[in-house]
Amino acid sequence: MATIKYTDSKADVQRMQIFLVDDDADDRALFEEAFENVRALSTDLTIFEDGVSLLEYLRQPENDLPHIIFLDLNMPMKSGVDCLREIRQDKRLRDVSVAIYSTSNSARDIEDTFSGGANVYIHKPSSFDQLKKTLSHVLKLNWQFHLSGMNKETFFLNV
């Protein structure tokens, strides 16, 4: 787990906690670089290399919870779907927003994560500019509205 902290001159602004869980080092580096380019909000990014380390962190009651988890779908040891199920079964974690972040466009994967309680499904963009645009869009979403108005038509994000 690596933590990247970004400071904001507005000390009284609540910082948005963002987690990325991805087993691919290149994808993590690309996400981190894009994140640095779009951080319009006061944010902290914490990166996990697998679902096991994410869940170990989340289960520690003294650790702060994230606002959004970008969760890769296909990972060894514990898949994104398995992590999603465990997150949604834990009362403490139930309200954390989960963005599935995957190379898969499979209708089954999209359906499984929708029914499993993910908030949005993002197909990993093919270009750096598309990734920046997608991250910017997701970070600026009004998550309270999104949670209350979630439906299949708005679930698959294609920016």
Buried (B, 14 or more C-beta within 10 A) or exposed (E): EEEBEEEEEEEEEEBBBBBBBBBBEEBBEBBBEBBEBBBEBBBBBBBBBBBBBBBEBBEEEEEEBBBBBBBBBBBEEBBBBBBBBBBBEEEEBEEBBBBBBBBBEEEEBBEBBBEBBBBBBBBBBEEEEBBBBBBBBBBEBEBEEBEEEBEEEEBBBEB
